[in-house]
Amino acid sequence: MTEETARLTSTAILRLNDHSNIDLLSFDNPHLSGVAYVQQDEQEMARTAVKLLREQMEDTYSPKYAIIPVQLIFP
């Protein structure tokens, strides 16, 4: 979700009834107060992707899961 999409979605949710059970969650910081987000380590994701791609190109790749920790941020 882009920052603009997050802002528009947040505005639409706020216009709904205050008793609705709708919350907004974004990937990366949408720079909106009260919107929680998942902070990803994009550099580590890129490093891992390149490493796996190189293994495939060198025929040394074996399928595996790559787990890169994230943080859930509640502003």
Backbone as XML, in Angstrom:
<?xml version="1.0"?>
<chain id="A" units="angstrom">
  <residue number="1" name="MET">
    <atom name="N" x="0.853" y="-1.160" z="0.000"/>
    <atom name="CA" x="0.000" y="0.000" z="0.000"/>
    <atom name="C" x="0.899" y="1.223" z="0.000"/>
  </residue>
  <residue number="2" name="THR">
    <atom name="N" x="0.667" y="2.109" z="-0.921"/>
    <atom name="CA" x="1.460" y="3.330" z="-0.968"/>
    <atom name="C" x="0.998" y="4.284" z="0.131"/>
  </residue>
  <residue number="3" name="GLU">
    <atom name="N" x="1.808" y="5.282" z="0.394"/>
    <atom name="CA" x="1.450" y="6.263" z="1.422"/>
    <atom name="C" x="0.132" y="6.951" z="1.068"/>
  </residue>
  <residue number="4" name="GLU">
    <atom name="N" x="-0.059" y="7.272" z="-0.213"/>
    <atom name="CA" x="-1.296" y="7.930" z="-0.628"/>
    <atom name="C" x="-2.500" y="7.008" z="-0.453"/>
  </residue>
  <residue number="5" name="THR">
    <atom name="N" x="-2.343" y="5.742" z="-0.828"/>
    <atom name="CA" x="-3.435" y="4.789" z="-0.665"/>
    <atom name="C" x="-3.762" y="4.599" z="0.814"/>
  </residue>
  <residue number="6" name="ALA">
    <atom name="N" x="-2.733" y="4.534" z="1.645"/>
    <atom name="CA" x="-2.951" y="4.401" z="3.089"/>
    <atom name="C" x="-3.718" y="5.599" z="3.633"/>
  </residue>
  <residue number="7" name="ARG">
    <atom name="N" x="-3.361" y="6.795" z="3.174"/>
    <atom name="CA" x="-4.041" y="8.010" z="3.638"/>
    <atom name="C" x="-5.508" y="8.005" z="3.218"/>
  </residue>
  <residue number="8" name="LEU">
    <atom name="N" x="-5.771" y="7.656" z="1.962"/>
    <atom name="CA" x="-7.148" y="7.618" z="1.474"/>
    <atom name="C" x="-7.967" y="6.553" z="2.206"/>
  </residue>
  <residue number="9" name="THR">
    <atom name="N" x="-7.372" y="5.397" z="2.421"/>
    <atom name="CA" x="-8.064" y="4.319" z="3.127"/>
    <atom name="C" x="-8.347" y="4.720" z="4.567"/>
  </residue>
  <residue number="10" name="SER">
    <atom name="N" x="-7.367" y="5.331" z="5.215"/>
    <atom name="CA" x="-7.542" y="5.778" z="6.595"/>
    <atom name="C" x="-8.672" y="6.798" z="6.686"/>
  </residue>
  <residue number="11" name="THR">
    <atom name="N" x="-8.724" y="7.724" z="5.766"/>
    <atom name="CA" x="-9.788" y="8.734" z="5.752"/>
    <atom name="C" x="-11.149" y="8.079" z="5.566"/>
  </residue>
  <residue number="12" name="ALA">
    <atom name="N" x="-11.228" y="7.104" z="4.668"/>
    <atom name="CA" x="-12.501" y="6.406" z="4.425"/>
    <atom name="C" x="-12.957" y="5.647" z="5.670"/>
  </residue>
  <residue number="13" name="ILE">
    <atom name="N" x="-12.027" y="5.009" z="6.355"/>
    <atom name="CA" x="-12.376" y="4.260" z="7.574"/>
    <atom name="C" x="-12.870" y="5.222" z="8.654"/>
  </residue>
  <residue number="14" name="LEU">
    <atom name="N" x="-12.217" y="6.373" z="8.786"/>
    <atom name="CA" x="-12.635" y="7.346" z="9.797"/>
    <atom name="C" x="-14.032" y="7.890" z="9.519"/>
  </residue>
  <residue number="15" name="ARG">
    <atom name="N" x="-14.427" y="7.936" z="8.268"/>
    <atom name="CA" x="-15.754" y="8.432" z="7.917"/>
    <atom name="C" x="-16.850" y="7.415" z="8.207"/>
  </residue>
  <residue number="16" name="LEU">
    <atom name="N" x="-16.465" y="6.156" z="8.384"/>
    <atom name="CA" x="-17.450" y="5.139" z="8.736"/>
    <atom name="C" x="-17.886" y="5.335" z="10.189"/>
  </residue>
  <residue number="17" name="ASN">
    <atom name="N" x="-18.878" y="4.612" z="10.569"/>
    <atom name="CA" x="-19.362" y="4.644" z="11.942"/>
    <atom name="C" x="-18.211" y="4.376" z="12.915"/>
  </residue>
  <residue number="18" name="ASP">
    <atom name="N" x="-18.127" y="5.154" z="13.986"/>
    <atom name="CA" x="-17.061" y="4.989" z="14.977"/>
    <atom name="C" x="-17.081" y="3.623" z="15.649"/>
  </residue>
  <residue number="19" name="HIS">
    <atom name="N" x="-18.171" y="2.900" z="15.530"/>
    <atom name="CA" x="-18.287" y="1.600" z="16.182"/>
    <atom name="C" x="-17.891" y="0.452" z="15.261"/>
  </residue>
  <residue number="20" name="SER">
    <atom name="N" x="-17.352" y="0.755" z="14.096"/>
    <atom name="CA" x="-16.947" y="-0.314" z="13.179"/>
    <atom name="C" x="-15.685" y="-0.990" z="13.712"/>
  </residue>
  <residue number="21" name="ASN">
    <atom name="N" x="-15.499" y="-2.224" z="13.310"/>
    <atom name="CA" x="-14.335" y="-3.004" z="13.738"/>
    <atom name="C" x="-13.267" y="-3.034" z="12.650"/>
  </residue>
  <residue number="22" name="ILE">
    <atom name="N" x="-13.101" y="-1.960" z="11.942"/>
    <atom name="CA" x="-12.137" y="-1.914" z="10.859"/>
    <atom name="C" x="-10.875" y="-1.214" z="11.344"/>
  </residue>
  <residue number="23" name="ASP">
    <atom name="N" x="-9.750" y="-1.879" z="11.171"/>
    <atom name="CA" x="-8.449" y="-1.293" z="11.481"/>
    <atom name="C" x="-7.613" y="-1.309" z="10.217"/>
  </residue>
  <residue number="24" name="LEU">
    <atom name="N" x="-6.649" y="-0.452" z="10.164"/>
    <atom name="CA" x="-5.765" y="-0.364" z="9.011"/>
    <atom name="C" x="-4.366" y="-0.774" z="9.437"/>
  </residue>
  <residue number="25" name="LEU">
    <atom name="N" x="-3.752" y="-1.639" z="8.645"/>
    <atom name="CA" x="-2.388" y="-2.104" z="8.879"/>
    <atom name="C" x="-1.647" y="-1.972" z="7.563"/>
  </residue>
  <residue number="26" name="SER">
    <atom name="N" x="-0.445" y="-1.433" z="7.603"/>
    <atom name="CA" x="0.312" y="-1.177" z="6.388"/>
    <atom name="C" x="1.682" y="-1.835" z="6.467"/>
  </residue>
  <residue number="27" name="PHE">
    <atom name="N" x="2.281" y="-2.049" z="5.313"/>
    <atom name="CA" x="3.682" y="-2.443" z="5.268"/>
    <atom name="C" x="4.501" y="-1.172" z="5.134"/>
  </residue>
  <residue number="28" name="ASP">
    <atom name="N" x="5.518" y="-1.054" z="5.940"/>
    <atom name="CA" x="6.365" y="0.132" z="6.009"/>
    <atom name="C" x="5.552" y="1.315" z="6.529"/>
  </residue>
  <residue number="29" name="ASN">
    <atom name="N" x="6.233" y="2.314" z="6.969"/>
    <atom name="CA" x="5.605" y="3.434" z="7.656"/>
    <atom name="C" x="4.773" y="4.282" z="6.682"/>
  </residue>
  <residue number="30" name="PRO">
    <atom name="N" x="3.441" y="4.325" z="6.889"/>
    <atom name="CA" x="2.601" y="5.132" z="6.009"/>
    <atom name="C" x="2.578" y="6.602" z="6.422"/>
  </residue>
  <residue number="31" name="HIS">
    <atom name="N" x="3.246" y="6.938" z="7.521"/>
    <atom name="CA" x="3.295" y="8.308" z="8.042"/>
    <atom name="C" x="1.903" y="8.850" z="8.340"/>
  </residue>
  <residue number="32" name="LEU">
    <atom name="N" x="1.066" y="7.990" z="8.933"/>
    <atom name="CA" x="-0.275" y="8.381" z="9.361"/>
    <atom name="C" x="-0.405" y="8.059" z="10.833"/>
  </residue>
  <residue number="33" name="SER">
    <atom name="N" x="-0.864" y="8.999" z="11.620"/>
    <atom name="CA" x="-1.001" y="8.756" z="13.048"/>
    <atom name="C" x="-2.043" y="7.670" z="13.295"/>
  </residue>
  <residue number="34" name="GLY">
    <atom name="N" x="-1.721" y="6.781" z="14.192"/>
    <atom name="CA" x="-2.647" y="5.729" z="14.576"/>
    <atom name="C" x="-2.703" y="4.536" z="13.643"/>
  </residue>
  <residue number="35" name="VAL">
    <atom name="N" x="-1.893" y="4.514" z="12.594"/>
    <atom name="CA" x="-1.902" y="3.385" z="11.668"/>
    <atom name="C" x="-0.704" y="2.499" z="11.965"/>
  </residue>
  <residue number="36" name="ALA">
    <atom name="N" x="-0.993" y="1.267" z="12.373"/>
    <atom name="CA" x="0.071" y="0.303" z="12.662"/>
    <atom name="C" x="0.684" y="-0.167" z="11.338"/>
  </residue>
  <residue number="37" name="TYR">
    <atom name="N" x="1.942" y="-0.597" z="11.424"/>
    <atom name="CA" x="2.591" y="-1.073" z="10.205"/>
    <atom name="C" x="3.637" y="-2.134" z="10.512"/>
  </residue>
  <residue number="38" name="VAL">
    <atom name="N" x="3.945" y="-2.911" z="9.481"/>
    <atom name="CA" x="4.980" y="-3.932" z="9.558"/>
    <atom name="C" x="6.251" y="-3.320" z="8.977"/>
  </residue>
  <residue number="39" name="GLN">
    <atom name="N" x="7.276" y="-3.187" z="9.819"/>
    <atom name="CA" x="8.551" y="-2.632" z="9.370"/>
    <atom name="C" x="9.407" y="-3.777" z="8.849"/>
  </residue>
  <residue number="40" name="GLN">
    <atom name="N" x="9.767" y="-3.707" z="7.573"/>
    <atom name="CA" x="10.543" y="-4.753" z="6.929"/>
    <atom name="C" x="11.991" y="-4.304" z="6.766"/>
  </residue>
  <residue number="41" name="ASP">
    <atom name="N" x="12.904" y="-5.242" z="6.808"/>
    <atom name="CA" x="14.317" y="-4.955" z="6.557"/>
    <atom name="C" x="14.561" y="-5.162" z="5.066"/>
  </residue>
  <residue number="42" name="GLU">
    <atom name="N" x="14.333" y="-4.104" z="4.291"/>
    <atom name="CA" x="14.418" y="-4.211" z="2.840"/>
    <atom name="C" x="15.826" y="-4.537" z="2.356"/>
  </residue>
  <residue number="43" name="GLN">
    <atom name="N" x="16.830" y="-4.040" z="3.033"/>
    <atom name="CA" x="18.205" y="-4.346" z="2.627"/>
    <atom name="C" x="18.506" y="-5.825" z="2.804"/>
  </residue>
  <residue number="44" name="GLU">
    <atom name="N" x="18.077" y="-6.389" z="3.918"/>
    <atom name="CA" x="18.306" y="-7.820" z="4.144"/>
    <atom name="C" x="17.501" y="-8.662" z="3.164"/>
  </residue>
  <residue number="45" name="MET">
    <atom name="N" x="16.290" y="-8.223" z="2.840"/>
    <atom name="CA" x="15.484" y="-8.935" z="1.846"/>
    <atom name="C" x="16.200" y="-8.941" z="0.498"/>
  </residue>
  <residue number="46" name="ALA">
    <atom name="N" x="16.764" y="-7.807" z="0.116"/>
    <atom name="CA" x="17.475" y="-7.709" z="-1.162"/>
    <atom name="C" x="18.727" y="-8.573" z="-1.155"/>
  </residue>
  <residue number="47" name="ARG">
    <atom name="N" x="19.496" y="-8.534" z="-0.063"/>
    <atom name="CA" x="20.707" y="-9.352" z="0.036"/>
    <atom name="C" x="20.374" y="-10.832" z="-0.103"/>
  </residue>
  <residue number="48" name="THR">
    <atom name="N" x="19.326" y="-11.260" z="0.578"/>
    <atom name="CA" x="18.926" y="-12.660" z="0.536"/>
    <atom name="C" x="18.462" y="-13.051" z="-0.864"/>
  </residue>
  <residue number="49" name="ALA">
    <atom name="N" x="17.700" y="-12.185" z="-1.505"/>
    <atom name="CA" x="17.214" y="-12.467" z="-2.861"/>
    <atom name="C" x="18.377" y="-12.612" z="-3.839"/>
  </residue>
  <residue number="50" name="VAL">
    <atom name="N" x="19.350" y="-11.720" z="-3.727"/>
    <atom name="CA" x="20.513" y="-11.789" z="-4.622"/>
    <atom name="C" x="21.311" y="-13.061" z="-4.352"/>
  </residue>
  <residue number="51" name="LYS">
    <atom name="N" x="21.482" y="-13.401" z="-3.087"/>
    <atom name="CA" x="22.222" y="-14.626" z="-2.731"/>
    <atom name="C" x="21.542" y="-15.855" z="-3.330"/>
  </residue>
  <residue number="52" name="LEU">
    <atom name="N" x="20.225" y="-15.943" z="-3.183"/>
    <atom name="CA" x="19.499" y="-17.093" z="-3.722"/>
    <atom name="C" x="19.550" y="-17.114" z="-5.249"/>
  </residue>
  <residue number="53" name="LEU">
    <atom name="N" x="19.462" y="-15.959" z="-5.869"/>
    <atom name="CA" x="19.543" y="-15.875" z="-7.322"/>
    <atom name="C" x="20.914" y="-16.324" z="-7.824"/>
  </residue>
  <residue number="54" name="ARG">
    <atom name="N" x="21.963" y="-15.885" z="-7.135"/>
    <atom name="CA" x="23.328" y="-16.309" z="-7.528"/>
    <atom name="C" x="23.482" y="-17.819" z="-7.389"/>
  </residue>
  <residue number="55" name="GLU">
    <atom name="N" x="22.919" y="-18.386" z="-6.328"/>
    <atom name="CA" x="22.985" y="-19.837" z="-6.157"/>
    <atom name="C" x="22.295" y="-20.545" z="-7.318"/>
  </residue>
  <residue number="56" name="GLN">
    <atom name="N" x="21.166" y="-20.016" z="-7.744"/>
    <atom name="CA" x="20.459" y="-20.614" z="-8.877"/>
    <atom name="C" x="21.297" y="-20.515" z="-10.148"/>
  </residue>
  <residue number="57" name="MET">
    <atom name="N" x="21.920" y="-19.378" z="-10.365"/>
    <atom name="CA" x="22.723" y="-19.179" z="-11.573"/>
    <atom name="C" x="23.972" y="-20.063" z="-11.572"/>
  </residue>
  <residue number="58" name="GLU">
    <atom name="N" x="24.478" y="-20.391" z="-10.388"/>
    <atom name="CA" x="25.681" y="-21.218" z="-10.264"/>
    <atom name="C" x="25.343" y="-22.691" z="-10.080"/>
  </residue>
  <residue number="59" name="ASP">
    <atom name="N" x="24.074" y="-23.028" z="-10.203"/>
    <atom name="CA" x="23.599" y="-24.411" z="-10.041"/>
    <atom name="C" x="23.944" y="-25.004" z="-8.682"/>
  </residue>
  <residue number="60" name="THR">
    <atom name="N" x="24.003" y="-24.165" z="-7.656"/>
    <atom name="CA" x="24.246" y="-24.678" z="-6.298"/>
    <atom name="C" x="23.032" y="-24.454" z="-5.410"/>
  </residue>
  <residue number="61" name="TYR">
    <atom name="N" x="21.919" y="-24.116" z="-6.024"/>
    <atom name="CA" x="20.703" y="-23.770" z="-5.274"/>
    <atom name="C" x="19.927" y="-25.020" z="-4.900"/>
  </residue>
  <residue number="62" name="SER">
    <atom name="N" x="19.481" y="-25.058" z="-3.667"/>
    <atom name="CA" x="18.504" y="-26.061" z="-3.247"/>
    <atom name="C" x="17.368" y="-25.286" z="-2.574"/>
  </residue>
  <residue number="63" name="PRO">
    <atom name="N" x="16.132" y="-25.626" z="-2.881"/>
    <atom name="CA" x="15.000" y="-24.870" z="-2.324"/>
    <atom name="C" x="15.077" y="-24.764" z="-0.797"/>
  </residue>
  <residue number="64" name="LYS">
    <atom name="N" x="14.755" y="-23.590" z="-0.292"/>
    <atom name="CA" x="14.779" y="-23.348" z="1.153"/>
    <atom name="C" x="13.918" y="-22.143" z="1.473"/>
  </residue>
  <residue number="65" name="TYR">
    <atom name="N" x="13.570" y="-22.023" z="2.719"/>
    <atom name="CA" x="12.833" y="-20.860" z="3.198"/>
    <atom name="C" x="13.834" y="-19.832" z="3.695"/>
  </residue>
  <residue number="66" name="ALA">
    <atom name="N" x="13.595" y="-18.599" z="3.388"/>
    <atom name="CA" x="14.406" y="-17.507" z="3.922"/>
    <atom name="C" x="13.496" y="-16.684" z="4.829"/>
  </residue>
  <residue number="67" name="ILE">
    <atom name="N" x="13.819" y="-16.663" z="6.091"/>
    <atom name="CA" x="13.007" y="-15.929" z="7.062"/>
    <atom name="C" x="13.766" y="-14.683" z="7.484"/>
  </residue>
  <residue number="68" name="ILE">
    <atom name="N" x="13.153" y="-13.552" z="7.229"/>
    <atom name="CA" x="13.754" y="-12.268" z="7.589"/>
    <atom name="C" x="12.825" y="-11.613" z="8.602"/>
  </residue>
  <residue number="69" name="PRO">
    <atom name="N" x="13.303" y="-11.402" z="9.819"/>
    <atom name="CA" x="12.437" y="-10.842" z="10.861"/>
    <atom name="C" x="11.857" y="-9.475" z="10.496"/>
  </residue>
  <residue number="70" name="VAL">
    <atom name="N" x="10.663" y="-9.227" z="10.980"/>
    <atom name="CA" x="9.998" y="-7.941" z="10.817"/>
    <atom name="C" x="9.575" y="-7.454" z="12.193"/>
  </residue>
  <residue number="71" name="GLN">
    <atom name="N" x="9.162" y="-6.202" z="12.262"/>
    <atom name="CA" x="8.635" y="-5.655" z="13.514"/>
    <atom name="C" x="7.254" y="-5.101" z="13.260"/>
  </residue>
  <residue number="72" name="LEU">
    <atom name="N" x="6.341" y="-5.355" z="14.172"/>
    <atom name="CA" x="5.003" y="-4.764" z="14.098"/>
    <atom name="C" x="5.024" y="-3.507" z="14.959"/>
  </residue>
  <residue number="73" name="ILE">
    <atom name="N" x="4.789" y="-2.363" z="14.342"/>
    <atom name="CA" x="4.898" y="-1.066" z="15.009"/>
    <atom name="C" x="3.504" y="-0.505" z="15.241"/>
  </residue>
  <residue number="74" name="PHE">
    <atom name="N" x="3.204" y="-0.180" z="16.490"/>
    <atom name="CA" x="1.950" y="0.488" z="16.855"/>
    <atom name="C" x="2.283" y="1.911" z="17.268"/>
  </residue>
  <residue number="75" name="PRO">
    <atom name="N" x="2.009" y="2.891" z="16.402"/>
    <atom name="CA" x="2.358" y="4.276" z="16.735"/>
    <atom name="C" x="1.494" y="4.848" z="17.848"/>
  </residue>
</chain>
